[in-house]
Amino acid sequence: MNKRLAALPLAVLATFGPAQAQATHSQRFHGNGVAAPTLDRVVIRLDAPARPVDVGAGDLTLEFWMKANPGDNTTTPCSGGEDDWINGSIILDRDIFGALGCGDFGVSLMDRGVTFGVAGAGGGNTVCGAGNLADGACHVAVTRSLTSGQLRVFVDGLPDGSAPGPTGNLSYLDGRPTAHPYDSFLRRRLRGLTQDLEARALAPHESRGGGAIKRHCVGDA
């Protein structure tokens, strides 16, 4: 089965490498979860042929802009630990349902803060962002270091949370069989806007901070 970066409410402009031009529209998502499995997702194929978006073998930076209004994504607070991020309103899902291949990761909104979780052969963890992102403004970036496993969240270019994570390969295992068409675990999805996804196989430049400029999301398509 062709592997996918599943349930990705992120896109319009997706770049994998140096930053490109800003998108002219956001994509709006309405928070449908497992009860509507084909709605509120943008699916990005990872192979056939191989694509640079299959990040996770080394350093990893996921950067995007999102907007959520107060009260639209009610979840439990983030407590950290392996797979805690799946209990939030999913923003980016590269989860694996069942036994791990190499590893998995994802980003969600929990109790108004962004969470970033990874799991691999060396265990897993979720970093809980401290800020309130459900404020009608536009944010965010998350990173992971291969060497140390350190997980970090940046909001508007400033550190918003960090936690230890596993080292090793998190990329999708080529040819991994699965009976699940989107190979993901979803309880709920983001209700809000997203745009300008960039997935990079490198750590962020410190001066950029993983997300340097706060600006408004453009109107939804």
N, C-alpha and C positions, 0 to 999 in steps of 0.2 A: 504494500500500500504506500502511496506517496505520502511522505510525512508533511505535516502542516504546522504552522504556528497558529494554534486553534483559538477560536472565540476571541478575536482581537478587535475590540471596539476602538480602534485607533486609526486611522489611516487618512485618506484623501492624498496626502503627500507622505510617502514612506521612502526614506533614503538610507542607504547602507554604505557608509563611508563618510567623506567630507560633507559638511552641511550644505544643503541646497537652498533654493529660493523658498520663501515662505508660501504656504498654501493660501489660496484665495477663498476657500470655504472650509468650515469645520464639518464633521460628520456627527449627526445627532443620534443618540441611542436612548432607548426607552426602558431599559432595565429588565427586559424579559430574560428569564433564567431557564432552568431545565424543562419547564412546562412548555416552552417554545424554542426547541433546540435549533431551529434553522433561522431564527430571528435575532436581530441585534448582535450580529457578529460579522467581522470581515475576516475571511480566511486567506492566509498567505502561504502558498506552497513553499516547502523548504528544499525540495529536490526534484529530480527528473525534468531538467538537469539540476545539478547542485547549484545553490545560490548562496551569496554571502550573508543572507539573513539568518542562516543556521549558525548563530553565534553561541558561545558558551564553552568552547574548547580552551580558551584563554581568558584574558581580561575581558570584561563585558560592561558596556554602557548602553542603557536604554533611556532615550530622551524623547519627551513628547510634551504637548500642551493639552491640558484638560480643564474643563469648567463644569462645576456641579453646584447647584443651588442648595441652600440650607433645607434640610428635611427630605430631600429626594433620595437619599441613600442611607436608610437607617439600618445599622448593623450593630453587633456586639463590639466592644472595645478590643483593640489589638493587644494580645498578651505575649506575643513572640512564640518561639518554638517551631518545630518542623510543621509545615503545611498550615499554619494558622492563617496565612494570607487567603486561603480558599474560602474562608468564612466571610470575606468582605464582598463588596460589589466589584466584580472582576473587571479590570481595565485591560490587562494583557495576560493571556493564558497560554503558556507553553508547558502545561502540566502533562503528566503521563498517567493514564489510568491503569492501575495494576503495577506489576514489577517494573522497576526502573531499567532503562537501557543504560545510558550514561548518566543522565540527570535531568532535572526539570526546574522550571522557575516560573514566576508570575508576579503580577502587580495588581493590587486592589485598593479600594477605599474602605477603611474601617473606622467607624465612629468619627468621620470627617477628616481623618489623617490617612496619608498614603502608606501602604505597606509593601514590602518587597521580600519575597521568599524564594529560597533555593533549596534543592535537595540533591544529593549525590551519594556516591559510594561511601563517603566519609561522614554521612549524616545530613542534617538539614537545619535551617533556622529561618526565622522571619524577623526583619527589622521593622520596627514601628516608628513611623514619622510622628513628630511632636506637634506639627502645625495643623491648623484648620484649613483644609483645602475646599471644603464645601461652603465657600463664601461668595460664589458668583464671579470670582476672578480666574485667571488662567496661569497654570504652573506646569512642569515638574521634571525631575530626572532621577534615575537610580543607577548605581554602579556596583560592580563586584570585581575584586582582585583575585586573579588565579593564584598568585604566589602565597598570599596570606589567607585567602577566603573571605576577607573583610567585606561586609555589605554596607553600603552607604546610600542615604537618600538626600537629595538636594532639592530645595524649593526656591525658585527665583535666584539661583546661584549661591545660596547659603546652605550650610549643613543643617539637616533637619532630623537626622537619626543615624545610628550606626550599630552594628552588631557583628560578632564573629560568625563566619559561615564555613562551609566545607571547601576544601581545595579540590582540584581535579576537574575532569572534563564534564561539562553540563550539556554539551551539544546532543542533538537527537541521534540515536543509533541508526545508522543506515540499514535499511531493510528490516527494521523491527516490525514483527507482525502484531496486529491489533485488530480486535473485532469492533472497535469503537471508531466511527468514521471521523470524529474530530479529536479523538485521543485526549480527552480533557475531562476535568471534574468541575462542574459548575453548579452552584446553588443559585446565584443571582449575578446579574451583570450591571455595569454602570448605567445610571440614568443621568445623562449629561452630554457634553460636547467633547470631542477630541480632535487633534490635528497634529501634523508635522512629526510623525514618528521617525526617529533615527535609531538604528541598532548598530552599534559599533563593536568590533572585536578589539577594543583597546580601552584603557582607563582614560578618564577625562583629564584634560589639561587643567592643572590646578588653578590657573588664572581664569579659566572659564567656569570652573566649579560645577561642571556637569549641566549647567542651565543658567546662563548669565543674565538674561534680560527678562524682566516682567513686562508683559504686554497684554492686550485684550485679545481673546479669541475672536476670529472673524465669524460672520454669520453662518449658520448651518446651511448645507446644500438643500 
